[in-house]
Amino acid sequence: MSKKVRALLIMSGFLILPSWGFRLYVLSLKWETDPNRIFTLLTSIVSISIGGFLIRMGIKGGKADRRDYTLLLCSALFTVGFWTYRLAGLILHPETDPNPKAHFRLTGTFLVLGGSLLLAGWQGRKRSTGH
């Protein structure tokens, strides 16, 4: 695994982990009034786990195996899938979002990040099989 990929993984983990930790904190403040609280809670837990996994995999570096790259692909697909869903909601119903412009930029950031992770996972998985 190259230093650039390791840096991408660690940087991504340090971006995902606190952002979803903050989202979990916000959810705890409005738990009673959030109609999507269970979905948000599950998404937060999965995303926090992804952030931790990315940091661990970046630190692990060259010792990453095929299973790690498979988990990286799954993490990237979850990230891209969730943020595509979020983007569709912003485009179709911007009036329901308290700050659609900022959330649109945030969505774009996470989609690019997820795409980069998907590419890194795909290439690493191909290399780990020897193809």
NUNU-190918 format. One record per residue (C-alpha): chain; x, y negated, z negated; residue number from 1. Coordinates in Angstrom, 1 decimal. Layout:
{atom 'A'; {X; Y; Z}; NUM} ...
This chain:
{atom 'A'; {0.0; 0.0; 0.0}; 1} {atom 'A'; {1.5; -3.3; 1.0}; 2} {atom 'A'; {2.0; -6.3; -1.3}; 3} {atom 'A'; {-0.7; -8.2; 0.6}; 4} {atom 'A'; {-3.3; -5.5; 0.0}; 5} {atom 'A'; {-2.3; -5.3; -3.7}; 6} {atom 'A'; {-2.7; -9.0; -4.0}; 7} {atom 'A'; {-6.1; -8.9; -2.2}; 8} {atom 'A'; {-7.3; -6.2; -4.6}; 9} {atom 'A'; {-6.1; -8.0; -7.8}; 10} {atom 'A'; {-7.4; -11.4; -6.6}; 11} {atom 'A'; {-10.8; -9.9; -5.6}; 12} {atom 'A'; {-11.1; -8.1; -9.0}; 13} {atom 'A'; {-10.3; -11.3; -10.9}; 14} {atom 'A'; {-12.9; -13.2; -8.8}; 15} {atom 'A'; {-15.6; -10.5; -9.1}; 16} {atom 'A'; {-15.2; -9.6; -12.8}; 17} {atom 'A'; {-15.7; -13.0; -14.4}; 18} {atom 'A'; {-18.3; -14.2; -11.9}; 19} {atom 'A'; {-20.5; -11.2; -12.7}; 20} {atom 'A'; {-19.7; -11.5; -16.3}; 21} {atom 'A'; {-21.0; -15.0; -16.2}; 22} {atom 'A'; {-24.1; -13.8; -14.4}; 23} {atom 'A'; {-24.7; -11.3; -17.2}; 24} {atom 'A'; {-24.3; -14.1; -19.7}; 25} {atom 'A'; {-26.9; -16.3; -17.8}; 26} {atom 'A'; {-29.2; -13.3; -17.7}; 27} {atom 'A'; {-29.0; -12.8; -21.4}; 28} {atom 'A'; {-30.1; -16.4; -21.9}; 29} {atom 'A'; {-33.2; -16.0; -19.7}; 30} {atom 'A'; {-33.9; -12.3; -20.2}; 31} {atom 'A'; {-37.6; -12.8; -21.1}; 32} {atom 'A'; {-38.4; -15.0; -18.1}; 33} {atom 'A'; {-36.4; -13.3; -15.4}; 34} {atom 'A'; {-38.7; -11.1; -13.2}; 35} {atom 'A'; {-35.7; -9.3; -11.7}; 36} {atom 'A'; {-33.9; -8.7; -14.9}; 37} {atom 'A'; {-33.4; -4.9; -14.5}; 38} {atom 'A'; {-32.1; -5.3; -10.9}; 39} {atom 'A'; {-29.8; -8.1; -12.0}; 40} {atom 'A'; {-28.6; -6.1; -15.0}; 41} {atom 'A'; {-27.8; -3.1; -12.9}; 42} {atom 'A'; {-26.1; -5.2; -10.2}; 43} {atom 'A'; {-24.0; -7.0; -12.8}; 44} {atom 'A'; {-22.9; -3.8; -14.4}; 45} {atom 'A'; {-21.9; -2.2; -11.0}; 46} {atom 'A'; {-20.1; -5.4; -9.9}; 47} {atom 'A'; {-18.2; -5.8; -13.2}; 48} {atom 'A'; {-17.1; -2.1; -12.8}; 49} {atom 'A'; {-16.0; -2.9; -9.2}; 50} {atom 'A'; {-14.0; -5.9; -10.4}; 51} {atom 'A'; {-12.2; -3.7; -13.0}; 52} {atom 'A'; {-11.6; -1.0; -10.4}; 53} {atom 'A'; {-10.1; -3.4; -8.0}; 54} {atom 'A'; {-7.7; -4.8; -10.6}; 55} {atom 'A'; {-6.7; -1.2; -11.6}; 56} {atom 'A'; {-6.2; -0.1; -8.0}; 57} {atom 'A'; {-4.1; -3.2; -7.2}; 58} {atom 'A'; {-1.9; -2.5; -10.2}; 59} {atom 'A'; {-1.7; 1.2; -9.3}; 60} {atom 'A'; {-0.5; 0.2; -5.8}; 61} {atom 'A'; {1.3; 2.9; -3.9}; 62} {atom 'A'; {0.1; 5.6; -6.2}; 63} {atom 'A'; {-3.5; 5.2; -4.8}; 64} {atom 'A'; {-4.9; 8.4; -3.4}; 65} {atom 'A'; {-7.7; 9.3; -1.0}; 66} {atom 'A'; {-10.3; 9.2; -3.8}; 67} {atom 'A'; {-9.2; 5.6; -4.7}; 68} {atom 'A'; {-9.6; 4.5; -1.1}; 69} {atom 'A'; {-13.0; 6.2; -0.9}; 70} {atom 'A'; {-14.1; 4.3; -4.0}; 71} {atom 'A'; {-12.7; 1.1; -2.5}; 72} {atom 'A'; {-14.9; 1.7; 0.6}; 73} {atom 'A'; {-17.9; 2.3; -1.5}; 74} {atom 'A'; {-17.2; -0.8; -3.6}; 75} {atom 'A'; {-16.8; -2.9; -0.4}; 76} {atom 'A'; {-20.0; -1.5; 1.1}; 77} {atom 'A'; {-21.9; -2.3; -2.1}; 78} {atom 'A'; {-20.5; -5.9; -2.1}; 79} {atom 'A'; {-21.3; -6.4; 1.6}; 80} {atom 'A'; {-24.8; -4.9; 1.2}; 81} {atom 'A'; {-25.7; -6.9; -1.9}; 82} {atom 'A'; {-24.5; -10.2; -0.4}; 83} {atom 'A'; {-26.2; -9.5; 2.9}; 84} {atom 'A'; {-29.4; -9.0; 1.0}; 85} {atom 'A'; {-28.7; -12.3; -0.9}; 86} {atom 'A'; {-28.0; -14.1; 2.3}; 87} {atom 'A'; {-31.3; -12.9; 3.8}; 88} {atom 'A'; {-33.1; -14.3; 0.8}; 89} {atom 'A'; {-31.4; -17.6; 1.1}; 90} {atom 'A'; {-32.2; -17.9; 4.8}; 91} {atom 'A'; {-35.8; -16.8; 4.5}; 92} {atom 'A'; {-36.8; -18.4; 1.2}; 93} {atom 'A'; {-34.4; -21.3; 0.4}; 94} {atom 'A'; {-37.1; -23.0; -1.7}; 95} {atom 'A'; {-36.9; -20.3; -4.3}; 96} {atom 'A'; {-33.2; -20.9; -5.0}; 97} {atom 'A'; {-32.2; -23.7; -7.4}; 98} {atom 'A'; {-29.1; -24.6; -5.4}; 99} {atom 'A'; {-29.2; -23.0; -1.9}; 100} {atom 'A'; {-26.2; -24.8; -0.4}; 101} {atom 'A'; {-23.8; -23.8; -3.2}; 102} {atom 'A'; {-25.2; -20.2; -3.2}; 103} {atom 'A'; {-24.9; -20.1; 0.6}; 104} {atom 'A'; {-21.2; -20.9; 0.3}; 105} {atom 'A'; {-20.8; -18.4; -2.5}; 106} {atom 'A'; {-22.5; -15.7; -0.4}; 107} {atom 'A'; {-20.2; -16.4; 2.5}; 108} {atom 'A'; {-17.2; -16.1; 0.3}; 109} {atom 'A'; {-18.3; -12.7; -1.1}; 110} {atom 'A'; {-19.2; -11.4; 2.4}; 111} {atom 'A'; {-15.7; -12.3; 3.7}; 112} {atom 'A'; {-14.2; -10.7; 0.6}; 113} {atom 'A'; {-16.3; -7.6; 1.0}; 114} {atom 'A'; {-15.3; -7.3; 4.7}; 115} {atom 'A'; {-11.6; -7.6; 3.8}; 116} {atom 'A'; {-12.0; -4.9; 1.1}; 117} {atom 'A'; {-13.8; -2.7; 3.6}; 118} {atom 'A'; {-11.0; -3.1; 6.1}; 119} {atom 'A'; {-8.3; -2.4; 3.5}; 120} {atom 'A'; {-10.2; 0.7; 2.3}; 121} {atom 'A'; {-10.7; 2.0; 5.8}; 122} {atom 'A'; {-7.0; 1.5; 6.7}; 123} {atom 'A'; {-5.7; 3.0; 3.4}; 124} {atom 'A'; {-8.0; 6.0; 3.7}; 125} {atom 'A'; {-6.8; 6.7; 7.3}; 126} {atom 'A'; {-3.2; 6.4; 6.1}; 127} {atom 'A'; {-3.7; 8.7; 3.1}; 128} {atom 'A'; {-5.0; 11.5; 5.3}; 129} {atom 'A'; {-2.1; 11.2; 7.7}; 130} {atom 'A'; {-4.1; 10.3; 10.8}; 131} 
